[in-house]
Amino acid sequence: MQVIVVGSGKLARELLGALPSGDAGQVVPWAAEGLPAEKSVVVHAGSGRELQAVSAFCESTCSALVELSTGSALEHLAVGFPVVLCPNTNLLMLKFMAMLERSGHLFRGYRIGLTESHQAQKSSVPGTAVSMAQALGLVPGDIRSVRDAEVQQRVLQIPPEHLGRHAYHQVLIEDGACSVTLETRVYGDAPYAEGVAHIVAAVRERPLENRRYAIMEFIDNGWL
């Protein structure tokens, strides 16, 4: 079963170079014309410009769509094919987020701070932080976002070589006498591509219904 990568940005290029091709199927870039009309796994890492054409392809070929873009129209539209919504693709991070989703309600009523940091050029919604905020009973406006390289290096201790590509999240929970800090750090490109490869394999291995799946459902079902 071929894997089609949609998008022209850095992540899409990384996936085209890093996702394994072989007996299970080739990894190819999206093209509006010329692609074999066969069941595939489509990975959308684009801005959304091609989403209508991609959706039509998926519906006509019974293909599953792995959505990596935050704030996608597919989060709300009716779909006639399987859609897997992935606010994050690093498996360790996803399992940490699943833990928060299950247990976050235990910390309601405490003072909670949520800080996220990414490379300065990131302008999209920090989907991982938003999901973490929801699990903890916070709203997106409660999230502290850091994009200043000096603060990232001096305060958050991001190594200089990773200022250009990192994802940092910190949860601080306090009651006055006690504080609990949960911190995650992801550096470089490989963790994302490796996670997408596992997600694609999980999609290939099982028949999915024509509906939306949150990636957390894959975690809860033990598929990842």
C-alpha positions as CSV (number, residue, x, y, z in Angstrom):
1,M,0.0,0.0,0.0
2,Q,1.6,3.2,-1.1
3,V,2.1,6.2,1.2
4,I,1.4,9.6,-0.2
5,V,2.9,12.7,1.5
6,V,1.1,16.0,0.9
7,G,2.8,19.3,1.4
8,S,5.8,21.3,0.3
9,G,7.2,22.5,3.6
10,K,10.1,21.2,5.8
11,L,8.1,18.5,7.5
12,A,6.8,17.1,4.3
13,R,10.3,17.0,2.8
14,E,11.6,15.3,5.9
15,L,8.9,12.6,5.7
16,L,9.6,11.9,2.0
17,G,13.2,11.4,2.9
18,A,12.8,9.5,6.1
19,L,9.7,7.2,5.7
20,P,10.7,3.7,4.7
21,S,9.8,2.5,1.2
22,G,9.9,-1.3,0.5
23,D,7.7,-4.3,0.2
24,A,4.9,-2.6,2.1
25,G,4.7,0.1,-0.5
26,Q,6.4,3.2,-1.9
27,V,6.5,6.6,-0.4
28,V,5.6,9.3,-3.0
29,P,4.8,13.0,-3.1
30,W,1.2,14.1,-3.7
31,A,0.3,15.1,-7.2
32,A,-3.2,16.2,-8.3
33,E,-2.9,14.0,-11.4
34,G,-0.9,10.9,-12.3
35,L,-1.1,9.0,-9.0
36,P,-2.4,5.4,-9.2
37,A,-6.1,5.4,-8.1
38,E,-5.5,2.7,-5.4
39,K,-6.0,2.4,-1.7
40,S,-3.2,4.3,0.1
41,V,-2.2,5.9,3.3
42,V,-2.2,9.7,2.8
43,V,-0.1,11.8,5.2
44,H,-1.2,15.5,5.1
45,A,1.6,17.8,6.2
46,G,0.5,20.8,4.2
47,S,-1.2,24.1,4.6
48,G,-4.6,22.9,3.6
49,R,-4.7,24.2,0.0
50,E,-4.9,20.7,-1.4
51,L,-7.2,19.3,1.2
52,Q,-10.3,19.3,-1.0
53,A,-8.5,17.3,-3.7
54,V,-6.8,15.0,-1.2
55,S,-10.2,14.3,0.5
56,A,-11.8,13.5,-2.9
57,F,-8.9,11.1,-3.6
58,C,-9.3,9.4,-0.2
59,E,-13.0,9.0,-0.5
60,S,-12.8,7.5,-4.1
61,T,-10.0,5.1,-3.2
62,C,-11.1,4.2,0.4
63,S,-7.7,5.6,1.6
64,A,-7.0,6.7,5.2
65,L,-5.7,10.2,5.8
66,V,-3.2,10.9,8.6
67,E,-3.7,14.6,9.4
68,L,-0.6,16.3,10.9
69,S,-1.8,19.9,10.5
70,T,-3.3,21.6,13.6
71,G,-6.6,23.3,13.1
72,S,-7.5,21.3,10.0
73,A,-11.0,21.7,8.5
74,L,-11.2,17.9,8.8
75,E,-11.6,18.3,12.6
76,H,-15.2,19.5,12.0
77,L,-16.3,18.3,8.5
78,A,-18.2,15.1,7.9
79,V,-15.8,12.6,6.3
80,G,-16.4,9.5,4.1
81,F,-13.0,7.9,4.8
82,P,-10.8,7.3,7.9
83,V,-9.1,10.4,9.2
84,V,-6.5,10.2,12.0
85,L,-5.9,13.5,13.8
86,C,-2.4,13.9,15.1
87,P,-1.5,17.0,17.2
88,N,1.9,15.3,17.8
89,T,3.6,12.3,16.3
90,N,6.4,11.6,18.8
91,L,5.2,8.4,20.5
92,L,6.7,9.1,23.9
93,M,5.1,12.5,23.9
94,L,1.7,11.0,22.8
95,K,1.9,8.5,25.7
96,F,2.7,11.4,28.1
97,M,-0.3,13.3,26.8
98,A,-2.5,10.2,27.2
99,M,-1.4,10.1,30.8
100,L,-2.4,13.7,31.3
101,E,-5.7,13.1,29.5
102,R,-6.6,10.3,31.9
103,S,-5.3,12.0,35.1
104,G,-5.4,15.7,34.5
105,H,-8.7,16.1,36.3
106,L,-7.0,15.1,39.6
107,F,-5.2,18.5,39.6
108,R,-8.2,20.8,39.2
109,G,-8.2,23.4,41.9
110,Y,-4.4,23.7,42.1
111,R,-2.3,26.5,40.6
112,I,-1.2,25.2,37.2
113,G,1.2,26.9,34.8
114,L,1.8,25.6,31.2
115,T,4.8,26.8,29.2
116,E,5.6,25.8,25.6
117,S,8.6,26.7,23.5
118,H,9.3,26.0,19.8
119,Q,11.7,27.5,17.2
120,A,11.2,31.2,16.5
121,Q,9.7,30.7,13.1
122,K,6.8,28.5,14.3
123,S,3.7,30.6,13.9
124,S,1.0,27.8,13.8
125,V,-1.2,26.9,16.8
126,P,0.8,24.8,19.4
127,G,-1.5,21.8,19.1
128,T,0.4,19.7,21.7
129,A,0.2,22.5,24.3
130,V,-3.5,23.1,23.6
131,S,-4.3,19.4,24.1
132,M,-2.3,19.4,27.4
133,A,-4.2,22.5,28.5
134,Q,-7.5,20.9,27.8
135,A,-6.5,17.8,29.9
136,L,-5.6,20.1,32.8
137,G,-8.7,22.2,32.7
138,L,-6.9,25.3,31.2
139,V,-7.8,27.4,28.2
140,P,-5.4,28.2,25.3
141,G,-5.0,31.7,26.7
142,D,-3.4,30.3,29.8
143,I,-0.5,28.9,27.8
144,R,2.8,30.8,28.0
145,S,4.5,30.6,24.6
146,V,8.2,31.3,24.3
147,R,9.8,32.2,20.9
148,D,12.7,34.4,22.1
149,A,16.0,32.5,21.5
150,E,17.8,34.2,24.4
151,V,15.0,33.2,26.9
152,Q,15.0,29.7,25.4
153,Q,18.7,29.2,25.9
154,R,19.1,31.1,29.3
155,V,15.9,30.2,31.1
156,L,14.7,27.0,29.5
157,Q,18.2,25.6,28.9
158,I,17.6,24.7,25.3
159,P,21.0,23.8,23.8
160,P,22.2,26.4,21.2
161,E,22.3,23.7,18.5
162,H,18.6,22.9,18.9
163,L,17.2,26.5,19.0
164,G,16.3,26.1,15.3
165,R,14.2,22.9,15.9
166,H,12.9,21.9,19.3
167,A,9.6,21.4,21.2
168,Y,9.6,22.1,25.0
169,H,6.7,21.8,27.4
170,Q,6.6,22.4,31.1
171,V,3.7,21.8,33.5
172,L,4.0,23.4,37.0
173,I,1.4,22.4,39.6
174,E,1.5,24.1,43.0
175,D,-0.4,24.3,46.2
176,G,1.9,26.6,48.2
177,A,3.8,24.0,50.2
178,C,4.4,21.6,47.4
179,S,5.1,21.9,43.7
180,V,5.3,19.3,40.9
181,T,7.0,19.9,37.6
182,L,6.5,17.8,34.5
183,E,8.8,18.7,31.6
184,T,9.2,17.3,28.0
185,R,12.0,18.0,25.5
186,V,12.1,17.0,21.9
187,Y,15.1,17.9,19.8
188,G,15.7,17.6,16.1
189,D,13.7,16.0,13.3
190,A,14.0,12.3,13.6
191,P,11.5,11.7,16.5
192,Y,8.6,13.1,14.3
193,A,9.4,11.0,11.2
194,E,9.9,7.9,13.2
195,G,6.5,8.4,14.9
196,V,4.8,9.0,11.6
197,A,6.3,5.7,10.3
198,H,4.7,3.9,13.3
199,I,1.4,5.6,12.8
200,V,1.4,4.7,9.1
201,A,2.2,1.1,10.0
202,A,-0.7,1.0,12.5
203,V,-3.1,2.3,9.9
204,R,-2.0,-0.3,7.3
205,E,-2.4,-3.1,9.8
206,R,-6.1,-2.8,10.5
207,P,-9.4,-1.9,8.8
208,L,-10.5,1.5,10.0
209,E,-14.1,2.9,9.9
210,N,-15.0,6.0,7.8
211,R,-14.8,8.5,10.7
212,R,-12.4,10.7,12.6
213,Y,-9.9,9.0,15.0
214,A,-7.9,11.0,17.5
215,I,-4.4,9.6,17.7
216,M,-5.0,9.0,21.4
217,E,-7.5,6.3,20.4
218,F,-4.6,4.4,18.8
219,I,-2.7,4.8,22.1
220,D,-5.6,3.7,24.3
221,N,-6.2,0.7,22.0
222,G,-2.6,-0.4,22.2
223,W,-2.1,0.1,18.5
224,L,1.0,2.2,19.1
